[in-house]
Amino acid sequence: MCSVKISSKGWKSAATGLAVLMVIVVQVLGLEVGWPQDSDSLRTDEEIAKQEKIYGSRGGDVPSGYVTNRALSDYVEILPYGFCDALASLSSSDRWLDIGAGAGQAILDYYAPVGGAPPAAKCTGYRGRARAVAMSIEDRRTEKWQQQAASLGDDRIRYLSGKRLRQYSPEELGKFQIISDVYGGFTYTEDLSQFVEKVLSLLEVDGIFYTMVQRVHLQHGNDKPGARYETEIVDAAGRDVTVCSWLRKTTCALVGCESKSEWDAPTELINIRKVCSDVSVARVKLLQYQAGNPPGRRFQLEP
């Protein structure tokens, strides 16, 4: 028997040649090779960049359906039953945060003189008007806001812009008895769990978050045949999970839902009462995001 001795240099040369041959074979077979590109992540980044342009749009560039001047009467109609009464129950030392406030018209209506805006009078109790904070990604204050703020002072109404909710510290915002969101962060965020957790952290115990979301699978299951959905949640097996079922996994929270199958788009009106401080929100990860008014979003429950 004879043996062949191969130098280390020869082994390296052979290994290199084998690697090159493997790459050629894989390419010929049409298989993926090398370091995979995270195309889904890149696509999501592109869609979020498109969404940023919508947020910053002005004048004639604002796309149809992107409303920034909803009145308090719209809030009363769109938000869950009891919002107006809850607002009326606040005293002058209590606080209300409106997320996605746009021009802040709802707060202006709330502070309008009695008789000047009937919905404002209805939602204002005998204990006085609460201190109110409007929050918007873009600064959409009007001259009317500037005049009202100047007459009332910053201790009564404030306007915050330029940052996402998650970017504000607890010290910057403080605590609130009521937080509202009408087609705001709850409808547009790409990190739904973090958003809800942040909102609940800003509520006083026994405070309430009022919001809504359209084009979702409804809690009562009476969706119209052929309904189109914009916000979806699925479990690990890909089965649909309703937004309300997911929210009810939250600790220290009582979740109420009003399913509106008779509306043009299947809509869930949601209220969340914080009942203790140890809040924990079930995590969902973003699977898909498509820019729009509102955007299309698909999430998956994490184990």
C-alpha positions as CSV (number, residue, x, y, z in Angstrom):
1,M,0.0,0.0,0.0
2,C,1.3,3.4,-0.8
3,S,0.2,6.8,0.6
4,V,0.1,10.2,-0.8
5,K,1.2,13.1,1.3
6,I,-0.6,16.4,0.7
7,S,0.8,19.6,2.1
8,S,-1.4,22.0,4.0
9,K,-1.1,24.4,1.1
10,G,-2.5,21.7,-1.1
11,W,-5.4,21.1,1.2
12,K,-6.3,24.8,1.2
13,S,-6.2,24.9,-2.6
14,A,-8.5,21.9,-2.8
15,A,-10.9,23.3,-0.3
16,T,-11.1,26.6,-2.2
17,G,-11.7,24.8,-5.5
18,L,-14.5,22.7,-3.9
19,A,-16.2,25.8,-2.5
20,V,-16.1,27.5,-5.9
21,L,-17.6,24.3,-7.5
22,M,-20.4,24.2,-4.9
23,V,-21.3,27.9,-5.6
24,I,-21.5,27.2,-9.3
25,V,-23.7,24.1,-8.8
26,V,-26.1,26.0,-6.5
27,Q,-26.3,28.9,-9.0
28,V,-27.0,26.5,-11.9
29,L,-29.8,24.9,-9.8
30,G,-31.3,28.3,-9.1
31,L,-30.9,28.0,-5.4
32,E,-30.2,30.8,-3.0
33,V,-26.7,31.2,-1.9
34,G,-24.6,33.2,0.5
35,W,-26.0,35.8,3.0
36,P,-29.7,36.0,2.6
37,Q,-31.3,39.5,2.1
38,D,-34.1,40.3,4.6
39,S,-36.4,41.4,1.8
40,D,-39.5,41.5,4.1
41,S,-37.6,43.9,6.5
42,L,-36.5,46.1,3.6
43,R,-40.1,46.2,2.2
44,T,-41.4,47.2,5.6
45,D,-38.9,50.0,5.9
46,E,-40.0,51.3,2.5
47,E,-43.6,51.2,3.5
48,I,-42.9,53.0,6.8
49,A,-41.0,55.7,4.9
50,K,-44.0,56.2,2.6
51,Q,-46.2,56.5,5.8
52,E,-43.9,59.2,7.1
53,K,-44.6,61.2,3.9
54,I,-48.3,61.0,4.6
55,Y,-47.8,62.2,8.2
56,G,-45.8,65.2,6.9
57,S,-48.2,66.1,4.0
58,R,-49.7,69.5,3.8
59,G,-52.4,71.3,1.8
60,G,-53.2,69.7,-1.4
61,D,-50.7,66.9,-0.8
62,V,-52.7,65.5,2.1
63,P,-54.2,62.2,0.8
64,S,-57.9,61.6,0.9
65,G,-59.0,60.0,4.1
66,Y,-56.2,61.5,6.2
67,V,-58.3,63.8,8.5
68,T,-56.5,66.1,11.0
69,N,-59.3,68.3,12.3
70,R,-62.0,66.1,13.8
71,A,-64.3,67.8,16.2
72,L,-65.3,66.7,19.6
73,S,-68.7,65.7,18.2
74,D,-66.9,63.2,16.0
75,Y,-65.2,61.8,19.0
76,V,-68.5,61.3,20.8
77,E,-69.9,59.5,17.7
78,I,-66.8,57.3,17.0
79,L,-65.5,56.4,20.5
80,P,-67.2,53.9,22.8
81,Y,-70.3,54.8,24.7
82,G,-69.5,56.6,27.9
83,F,-66.6,58.7,26.6
84,C,-68.4,62.0,26.8
85,D,-69.8,61.2,30.3
86,A,-66.3,60.3,31.5
87,L,-64.9,63.5,30.2
88,A,-67.7,65.4,31.9
89,S,-66.8,63.7,35.2
90,L,-63.3,65.2,35.3
91,S,-62.4,68.1,37.5
92,S,-60.2,71.0,36.7
93,S,-57.3,69.3,38.3
94,D,-57.6,66.1,36.2
95,R,-55.9,65.5,32.9
96,W,-56.9,64.3,29.4
97,L,-54.4,63.2,26.7
98,D,-55.6,63.1,23.1
99,I,-53.2,61.0,20.9
100,G,-53.3,61.8,17.2
101,A,-55.0,65.1,17.9
102,G,-54.1,66.7,14.5
103,A,-55.1,70.4,14.8
104,G,-56.4,69.8,18.3
105,Q,-60.0,70.7,17.3
106,A,-61.6,68.3,19.8
107,I,-59.8,70.1,22.7
108,L,-60.7,73.5,21.3
109,D,-64.3,72.4,21.2
110,Y,-64.1,71.1,24.8
111,Y,-62.8,74.5,25.9
112,A,-65.3,76.5,23.8
113,P,-67.7,78.8,25.6
114,V,-70.9,77.2,26.7
115,G,-73.4,77.6,23.8
116,G,-70.6,78.0,21.3
117,A,-70.2,74.2,20.7
118,P,-73.1,72.0,22.0
119,P,-71.0,68.8,22.2
120,A,-68.4,70.6,24.3
121,A,-71.0,71.8,26.7
122,K,-72.4,68.3,27.0
123,C,-68.9,66.8,27.7
124,T,-68.0,69.5,30.2
125,G,-69.1,68.8,33.8
126,Y,-69.9,71.2,36.6
127,R,-66.5,70.5,38.2
128,G,-64.7,72.4,35.4
129,R,-62.7,71.6,32.4
130,A,-59.8,69.2,32.8
131,R,-56.3,70.1,31.7
132,A,-55.8,68.8,28.2
133,V,-52.8,67.7,26.1
134,A,-52.9,67.3,22.4
135,M,-50.3,65.0,20.8
136,S,-49.5,64.9,17.1
137,I,-46.6,63.6,15.0
138,E,-46.6,66.8,13.0
139,D,-47.4,70.3,14.3
140,R,-50.8,71.1,12.9
141,R,-51.8,74.0,15.2
142,T,-53.9,76.7,13.7
143,E,-54.2,80.3,14.6
144,K,-57.3,79.4,16.6
145,W,-55.3,77.1,18.8
146,Q,-52.6,79.7,19.3
147,Q,-55.2,82.2,20.4
148,Q,-56.9,79.8,22.8
149,A,-53.6,78.7,24.3
150,A,-52.6,82.3,24.9
151,S,-55.8,83.1,26.7
152,L,-55.8,79.9,28.8
153,G,-52.1,79.4,29.5
154,D,-49.9,76.3,29.0
155,D,-51.1,74.9,32.3
156,R,-54.6,74.3,30.8
157,I,-53.9,73.1,27.3
158,R,-50.6,71.9,25.8
159,Y,-49.7,70.8,22.3
160,L,-46.9,68.2,21.8
161,S,-45.5,67.3,18.4
162,G,-42.3,66.1,16.6
163,K,-42.0,62.7,18.5
164,R,-43.7,59.4,18.7
165,L,-45.6,58.5,22.0
166,R,-42.8,56.0,22.9
167,Q,-40.2,58.8,22.7
168,Y,-41.7,60.8,25.5
169,S,-40.4,60.1,29.0
170,P,-42.9,59.7,31.9
171,E,-41.6,63.0,33.4
172,E,-42.5,64.8,30.2
173,L,-46.1,63.6,30.1
174,G,-47.2,62.8,33.6
175,K,-50.3,60.8,34.4
176,F,-53.8,61.1,33.0
177,Q,-57.4,60.1,33.9
178,I,-58.5,59.8,30.3
179,I,-56.6,59.1,27.1
180,S,-58.3,59.1,23.7
181,D,-57.2,58.0,20.3
182,V,-59.3,58.5,17.2
183,Y,-57.5,57.1,14.1
184,G,-54.2,57.9,16.0
185,G,-51.4,55.7,17.2
186,F,-53.5,52.6,17.8
187,T,-54.5,52.6,14.2
188,Y,-51.1,53.6,12.7
189,T,-48.3,52.2,14.9
190,E,-46.1,49.4,13.7
191,D,-45.5,48.3,17.3
192,L,-48.9,47.6,18.7
193,S,-47.8,46.0,22.0
194,Q,-45.4,48.8,22.9
195,F,-48.0,51.4,22.1
196,V,-50.7,49.9,24.3
197,E,-48.2,49.3,27.1
198,K,-47.0,53.0,26.9
199,V,-50.6,54.3,27.0
200,L,-51.5,52.2,30.0
201,S,-48.3,53.3,31.8
202,L,-49.5,56.9,31.5
203,L,-53.0,56.2,33.0
204,E,-53.7,56.7,36.6
205,V,-55.1,53.5,38.2
206,D,-58.9,53.5,37.4
207,G,-58.1,55.7,34.3
208,I,-59.6,54.8,31.0
209,F,-58.2,54.6,27.4
210,Y,-60.8,55.1,24.7
211,T,-60.0,54.1,21.1
212,M,-61.2,52.4,18.0
213,V,-59.9,50.4,15.0
214,Q,-61.6,49.8,11.7
215,R,-61.5,46.9,9.3
216,V,-60.7,44.2,11.9
217,H,-62.2,40.8,12.7
218,L,-65.0,41.6,15.2
219,Q,-65.2,40.1,18.7
220,H,-68.8,39.0,18.2
221,G,-67.9,37.3,14.9
222,N,-70.7,38.8,12.9
223,D,-68.5,40.1,10.1
224,K,-70.1,40.8,6.8
225,P,-69.2,38.2,4.1
226,G,-66.3,39.4,2.0
227,A,-65.2,42.1,4.5
228,R,-61.8,43.6,3.9
229,Y,-59.4,43.8,6.8
230,E,-56.6,46.3,7.4
231,T,-55.4,45.3,10.9
232,E,-55.0,41.6,11.5
233,I,-53.6,39.4,14.3
234,V,-52.8,35.7,13.9
235,D,-51.5,33.1,16.3
236,A,-48.4,30.9,15.8
237,A,-50.5,28.6,13.6
238,G,-51.8,31.4,11.4
239,R,-55.3,31.4,12.9
240,D,-57.1,34.7,13.2
241,V,-57.1,36.4,16.6
242,T,-59.4,39.3,17.3
243,V,-57.9,42.6,18.6
244,C,-60.2,42.4,21.7
245,S,-59.1,38.8,22.5
246,W,-55.5,39.9,22.3
247,L,-56.1,42.9,24.5
248,R,-57.8,40.8,27.1
249,K,-54.5,39.0,27.7
250,T,-53.3,42.3,29.3
251,T,-52.8,42.2,33.0
252,C,-54.2,44.9,35.3
253,A,-56.7,45.9,32.6
254,L,-60.5,45.5,32.0
255,V,-61.2,45.6,28.3
256,G,-64.6,46.5,26.8
257,C,-65.5,46.1,23.1
258,E,-68.4,47.3,21.0
259,S,-68.4,45.5,17.6
260,K,-69.9,47.6,14.8
261,S,-70.7,45.2,11.9
262,E,-73.4,47.6,10.6
263,W,-70.8,50.3,9.9
264,D,-69.3,50.6,6.4
265,A,-66.1,49.0,7.7
266,P,-66.2,46.4,10.5
267,T,-65.1,48.5,13.5
268,E,-64.3,47.7,17.1
269,L,-64.8,50.5,19.7
270,I,-62.5,49.8,22.6
271,N,-62.2,51.0,26.2
272,I,-59.5,49.8,28.6
273,R,-59.7,50.6,32.3
274,K,-56.5,50.3,34.2
275,V,-57.2,48.5,37.5
276,C,-53.7,48.1,39.0
277,S,-50.1,49.2,38.3
278,D,-48.5,45.9,37.2
279,V,-49.5,46.1,33.5
280,S,-48.2,43.6,31.0
281,V,-49.3,43.4,27.3
282,A,-49.0,40.2,25.3
283,R,-46.4,40.7,22.6
284,V,-47.2,40.7,18.9
285,K,-44.6,41.1,16.2
286,L,-45.1,42.9,12.9
287,L,-45.4,40.6,9.8
288,Q,-46.6,43.1,7.2
289,Y,-47.0,46.8,6.9
290,Q,-48.5,48.7,4.0
291,A,-48.7,52.5,4.0
292,G,-52.1,54.0,3.7
293,N,-54.9,55.9,5.4
294,P,-54.9,53.9,7.6
295,P,-52.1,51.5,6.8
296,G,-52.5,47.7,6.4
297,R,-51.0,45.8,9.2
298,R,-50.6,42.1,10.1
299,F,-49.2,41.0,13.4
300,Q,-48.5,37.6,15.0
301,L,-48.8,36.7,18.7
302,E,-45.4,35.7,20.2
303,P,-45.1,32.7,22.5
